[in-house]
């Protein structure tokens, strides 16, 4: 499973301060920490309080690329900011994200085609997040169809079935697992899958434990990636162990270290 490091996000105080003051130190620190722990991508989110998201995203992209060789996942609902970031990326990036809403899919898949970018598609539309797996899969199919219509390779598409906190949406968990299973049957090749892992534990105690257990269970259902805390050593060890148990990686005594080093 690919870990998309979540920490360069303006929701965190140190990153918000870094963006506001254009001080690169915190961004550099977290980029290098996440890469060292085995992240495959670095998610960049300027946060909700930034007045000029375009310039903030451009600055984040430039600073992060100086600190790390990892590909970037540009995370914003402002597609002008996304495009500004894509123009500066030194290697193909990931767009995070687009819901199954036609005008937004048209904009984002056009960007993906232009910049050879991957896309995270959300299993939601104007009506919100469905409760059941069947409705989530129907929205995933809309995303697959639009991806194909814009000439974007299907294996450049990651479907996020959307995880809700288990303390308020506990009944959604099994539906997410079933959605992950069914997404692999939508096309040949199938789209990939991802989740915002920290969402499952939002507002709970034992957040790290909940995240780790959910990640391993989701991997058994076909989860390909997660936007997650790449610096949670126990999470990384759990993911590495699950890959061995699921016969995705060959066992060796140092398999956790091998997993961490695979993106270096």
Secondary structure, DSSP 8 states (H G I E B T S, - for coil): -EEEEEEEETTSHHHHHHHHHT--HHHHHHHHHHHHTT-SEEEEE--TT-S-HHHHHHHHHHHHHHH--SEEEEE-S-HHHHHHHHHH-SS--EEEEEES-HHHHHHHHHHHHHHT-EEEEESEETTEE-SSHHHHHHHHHHHHHHHHHTT--GGGEEEE-----TTT-TTHHHHHHHHHHHHTTSSSS--EEEEEGGGGGTT-SSHHHHHHHHHHHHHHTT--EEEE-TT-HHHHHHHHHHHHHTTSS---TTHHHHHHHTT-
